[in-house]
Amino acid sequence: MDVMTQPSAARGDQWTFLTNHARVLIALAQDPEARGRDVADLIGITERAVQLIVADLEAAGYLTRTRVGRRNRYTIDPTVALRHPTEADHPVGDLLATFLHREDTPAADTGAERAAS
């Protein structure tokens, strides 16, 4: 039996639907002033992994990092398209809206209101 036909339990049930990039983006949308170590603890990855993911997301235009005193504040651009060609017709704001309650997340933080107009 090859890997593709083995039951999931034989492979350890380690897969998930969301990538760590999506998890970091969602965490920063929920708390734009979160520290890297707090995001790492929440997601279950290293702080260094969070730093690399934030750099990826920033380079791709999904978020901008603004220094506020000794902390960073993250602003997400919800209009940037998802990266995979099969989802490229959807903005990242659609994904975030699935996981965030609009009344819990100010529009200025995620730009969700801009995406809706």
C-alpha positions, 0 to 999 in steps of 0.5 A: 500500500503506498502513502496515498492509499494508507489510512490517515492514522498510519501517517500520524494525523498531522495534517491541517487545513490551514498553513502557518502563514494563514494562522499568523495572518489571522492572529495578527488580524485579531491582534495587530499589536501582538508580539511574535512570541505571543503569536508563536505560542498561540500557533505552536511554532517558534518565534523565528518561524513567525518572524520569517512568515511575517517577512514573507507576508510583508514582502507579498503585500499582505501586511505592513509593519509599523513601528510604534514605540518599542512594538510593531503594529501590523495592518493587513491589506484585505484586497491582496489576492490569495496566492494559489492560482485556483484561489487567486480570484479571492482576496485574503479578506475573504479568508479573514472574514471567515475566521474573524467577527467584524464587530470584534475586529475594527475595520481599520485593523484589517481593512475589511470595510474597504474590501466590502466597498 
